[in-house]
Amino acid sequence: MQTRVLTGITTTGTPHLGNYVGAIRPAVAASRRADVDAFFFMADYHALIKSDDAARIERSRLEIAATWLAAGLDPARATFYRQSDIPEIPELTWYLTCIASKGMLNRAHAYKAAVDKNAAAGEDPDAGITAGLYMYPVLMAADILAFDAHQVPVGRDQIQHIEMARDLGQRFNHLHGREFFVLPQALIEEQVATLPGLDGRKMSKSYDNTIPLFAGGSKALREAIMRIVTDSRAPGEPKDPDDCALFTMFRAFASEAETAAFRRALLEGLGWGEAKQVLYERIEADVAPLRERYDALMADPAAIEVILQEGARKARAIATPKVAGLREVLGLREMRTAGTTADRAPAAKAPPRMPRLASFRDDDGRFRFRLFSAEGEELLLSVPFADPKAAGASQKRLKQLGAVAAVVQVRGAALVLELDAEAVASTPDYPDEAAREQALQRLRLALDQLAAQE
């Protein structure tokens, strides 16, 4: 079974060397694992909370997309998309807003920090604070819950947001009596490297101490490295590698043998100028081929657009049926039946026909089942099971599932129903998207009817 891991990148800046070592490189490596179903999205709705500079956000979206692709993110293996291309996310945000307590949002770190800053300055507590900042945790919860993410890699300062997403998902599940949402876990990666910046503090745009990853080319990279602050020890004097930003950066890119050799050279009195040149050459060896791919991508935004649109299609294949099911449970469904008048006694009538499951055995001896609608239409055909008990257990779960808890994926011209991330049954192929969408609604109605009988 794959673990779905979801990562968001806010589109308000240009990636720097610290972003690459601390977030991009380990995330790309994780996305290549067979047991990981990786989702990466550019959080451009979140960017609107932090910046009203349209040109900056537009440029950042391009630079960040090009950076992740140049760093080795494979869009065929991972799902890579823009938040703003998924209309189900703001829709789900509203559904969650309607159950989010104001008290919970009052405790959000970002909002509290803004209020505290205003208080310290003698301002009105809410001066300059937008509803976007206040609702940030709900939007983040929608980002996660729309795709049933199991894990979300975050820093310790973001754990609270994952806890809020869990709270909102759990509250919705409780209110409606079913497990509609997977409850995510925060994934804290203690071993992720944190690079020092030019002044020795953590590399951060907030400190204006960053080293560019691709911007400005090799010349800008070398010039930035040459500006790294060092102490006054002269060439020939021993340097302490364990208290040296140059060594920390070098170790993040070098092999064990290279790291050991650089440590010895510092202890033996390597001059700071030479040490910076060694550091530059080691980083440039890794970054140069990535920069070449980055420059090619930046020169062809249309190619990036194609990748992101395909990523959005893959993402919406999950989010669209998920949110469609939520509309059903919230009462935002199609008007299929006429209302009844309270004071009019209903006429006696035969019990309504209901959907049914039918088991059978294949010619090869394996076991399957079909789901038929109340009208007799075949909605699902199961995969073959070697063990009849396993087939029976899947049928039992299907009866209890209900429409919203069902995970239904679009696969070509058909729909596939999953249990525990494994395909269990599929629909027939449909001639077009409209027919497939109508079939999805009939399937969801049948699942709800089955669950109501249990």
Secondary structure by P-SEA (a helix, b strand, c coil): cbbbbbbbbbccccccaaaaacccaaaaaaaaccccbbbbbcaaaaaaaccccaaaaaaaaaaaaaaaaaaccccccbbbbbccccaaaaaaaaaaaaaccaaaaaacaaaaaaaaaaaaacccccccccccccaaaaaaaaacccccccbbbbcccaaaaaaaaaaaaaaaaaaaccccccbbbbbbcccbbbbbcccccccccccccccccccccaaaaaaaaaacccccccccccccccccaaaaaaaacccaaaaaaaaaaaaacccaaaaaaaaaaaaaaaaaaaaaaaaaaaacaaaaaaaaaaaaaaaaacaaaaaaaaaaaaccccccbbbbbccccccccccccccbbbbbbccccccbbbbbcccccccccccccccaaaaaaaaaaaaacccccccccccccbbbbbccccccccccccccaaaaaaaaaaaaaaaaaaaaac
